[in-house]
Amino acid sequence: MNQIDKNRLFQDLIKDFLPKRKKSKKFYQKADQYLIQGGSHNLRLGKPFPFYDSYARGALVKDLDGNKYIDFWQGHFANILGHNPLFITEALKEFFGSGQGLVTGFPGQLQEDLAKLILESLNAEKIRFTTSGTLASMYSIMLSKSFTKRDLVMKVGGGWHGAQPYALKGISIYSDGLKHLESAGLPQNSDSSIIMTKFNDEKDLEAKFLKHGDKIACLILEPFIGAGGFIFADRNYLEKARQLTDRYGAVLIFDEVISGFRFAPSALQNIYSIKPDLSVLGKTIGGGMPVSAVAGREEIMILCRPGTPLESRVKFEGGTFSAHPASMLAGTLYLQYLQDNADKIYSRIGYMGNKARQEIEKIFQARGFHVKCSGLNQEIVKQSSLVGVHFLNESVDRIISPEQVWNSNICDIEMRENIFRLAMLNEGYNIFHGYGSISFAHTEKDIRSSLKAVERVAERFKKYRY
Ligand SMILES: Cc1ncc(COP(=O)(O)O)c(C=O)c1O
């Protein structure tokens, strides 16, 4: 419905983009000789080439050519306090200066501080650290399989839990639904051992449990689905997930890698008052350093303890860099800061999120484009600082499911991820998933100026209508 000559628009945007990014282009051509498409994470590659930064502090980033941008990508949404907050970088400097900080291989005292802080804020029993959300989600599923002595994993369509073999199904490949394997190289029985259900669909959940219930080891889901479209779970849905997993003896896992400490100085489970058996955490809990964790019920967590009988023992026990000293320090200081300043932080970033969502819709609507934002405040979560923008091929009231997001008849992902992104880069704003995440380092002026840029971009898009 947004009938735009996308090819011509993209080519014209590139023409504006390239002259000011000569160094970046050269760097890319060199990097491409060594790295796959010049980088190590596909989402960072972007078109026509990745954003190579030379400076990042607060809301500001600079590229290799010295161009300045306000950044709403913010380290894959991890940096809720903006880039490189001084209190973290200074603390790390001091730590390193005192002859500590790099990996030692000793358990270290600092991990106790971070463990205590997270467990108290989540009201969970035990925690174990690792280094990425991917690994943590994989271990949470292995723990569940061992605990239940069952094999089936249930996940929701659109749910992203990192590239690990128990959850690489039904993420973004849409062909009559989100239900296809998303990677080569998986164990042979992957397709049949991962059962798909629909996000926020109680009936589907009930039907799937009725059919497979006694074989399901775990249900893993994001209470705020990220890659699936920035959509909050309904409270009733999470309650149903809790009831059904209890009834059928399956483990309920909340993947709170995005939502943990994003909407409050705890996790979404605490806002909703629904307790999973296990939680997966990452991103924010490391304060900019690589930290992730599985936290939850002690009787499940202890299956990775030495001495557990071999048939139940889960090899969640390695990790040269797990609980890395500098990461533990950064994570503890960061979360402590979020807790101490929660009143100021969450209301402000939530307010700015709301403003961005409302205004972006209005701007496009006023120019006749079908655009909807997601990440909306709702009854339970009133302070959402995550902003998704969806360009619609079909008029819908609201984005309520990943199935809409990934169905190209409804949402135009290319428009969001390539064209709008490039147009906003030209304006000096680095956005992601249509806009991205607002940090405490952003000011209201940043938001206002970004909305002016959206206006200019929308005006430009009008010229490419057919
Ligand atoms: C909900 C969710 N789970 C897991 C992961 C994987 O985390 P990581 O990228 O740290 O491996 C991500 C990453 O974005 C995520 O959004």
The ligand as an SDF file (V2000), in Angstrom:
LIG
                    3D

 16 16  0  0  0  0  0  0  0  0999 V2000
   15.7030  -12.6050   23.2690 C   0  0  0  0  0  0  0  0  0  0  0  0
   17.1140  -12.9700   22.9150 C   0  0  0  0  0  0  0  0  0  0  0  0
   17.6320  -14.1250   23.3530 N   0  0  0  0  0  0  0  0  0  0  0  0
   18.8920  -14.4860   23.0830 C   0  0  0  0  0  0  0  0  0  0  0  0
   19.7080  -13.6750   22.3370 C   0  0  0  0  0  0  0  0  0  0  0  0
   21.1030  -14.0800   22.0410 C   0  0  0  0  0  0  0  0  0  0  0  0
   21.9730  -13.3280   22.8100 O   0  0  0  0  0  0  0  0  0  0  0  0
   23.4910  -13.1040   22.3490 P   0  0  0  0  0  0  0  0  0  0  0  0
   23.4420  -12.2740   21.1130 O   0  0  0  0  0  0  0  0  0  0  0  0
   24.1140  -12.3980   23.5150 O   0  0  0  0  0  0  0  0  0  0  0  0
   24.0870  -14.4370   22.1190 O   0  0  0  0  0  0  0  0  0  0  0  0
   19.2270  -12.4540   21.8670 C   0  0  0  0  0  0  0  0  0  0  0  0
   20.0770  -11.5550   21.0830 C   0  0  0  0  0  0  0  0  0  0  0  0
   19.7100  -10.5470   20.5760 O   0  0  0  0  0  0  0  0  0  0  0  0
   17.8880  -12.0910   22.1560 C   0  0  0  0  0  0  0  0  0  0  0  0
   17.3670  -10.9520   21.6970 O   0  0  0  0  0  0  0  0  0  0  0  0
  1  2  1  0
  2  3  1  0
  2 15  2  0
  3  4  2  0
  4  5  1  0
  5  6  1  0
  5 12  2  0
  6  7  1  0
  7  8  1  0
  8  9  2  0
  8 10  1  0
  8 11  1  0
 12 13  1  0
 12 15  1  0
 13 14  2  0
 15 16  1  0
M  END
$$$$
